[in-house]
């Protein structure tokens, strides 16, 4: 089944569509390149579903991500739609360790999302930033103080816990 058919078939429930799409990506029935081209011109809900399928696939197998796919996801961190932001952050958290040359850009965009009004956007940004902290790269010198500042302003304990875990696992006090 191709992407247009998958999204046009109204008999497929949204959750099933995401599952099928993530399986198509994982087993390479659909190339990441084709998925990205399709998602770039799609409306926000479809684009978010495409990114969510990358999140599912990259959670199981981060090496499925290509440099082009990572660039697409990092660009999507700046979109207006909250679901696109949070799905992109989760993909980033799953696979950024494979693209250390893109960490600076990821951190910049994730720090913007760390103060978003949406709780899920902030939670996802916290997840990705904590994953970056755990890599113990040079960026931690500037990232750790920024995260400590975020912690002072964050209201949600669930989000604070993610940051505190990332700081602890990176050896930062």
RAUR-V839245 format. One record per pair of residues at least 12 apart in sequence whose C-alpha atoms are under 6 Angstrom apart, sorted by sequence separation. I is the first residue (numbers start at 1). GAP is how many residues later the second one is. D is the distance in Angstrom with one decimal. If there is no record, write none. Layout:
BEGIN
<<I	GAP	D> <I	GAP	D>>
END
This chain:
BEGIN
<<73	15	5.2> <110	15	5.4> <22	31	4.2> <26	31	5.6> <21	32	5.8> <62	33	5.0> <130	33	5.8> <133	33	5.9> <90	34	5.8> <136	34	5.9> <18	35	5.6> <22	35	5.5> <52	35	5.4> <59	35	5.6> <86	35	4.7> <89	35	5.5> <93	35	3.8> <134	35	6.0> <48	36	4.7> <51	36	6.0> <55	36	4.7> <89	36	5.6> <123	36	5.4> <130	36	4.4> <134	36	4.7> <133	37	5.8> <86	38	5.3> <93	38	5.6> <89	39	5.8>>
END
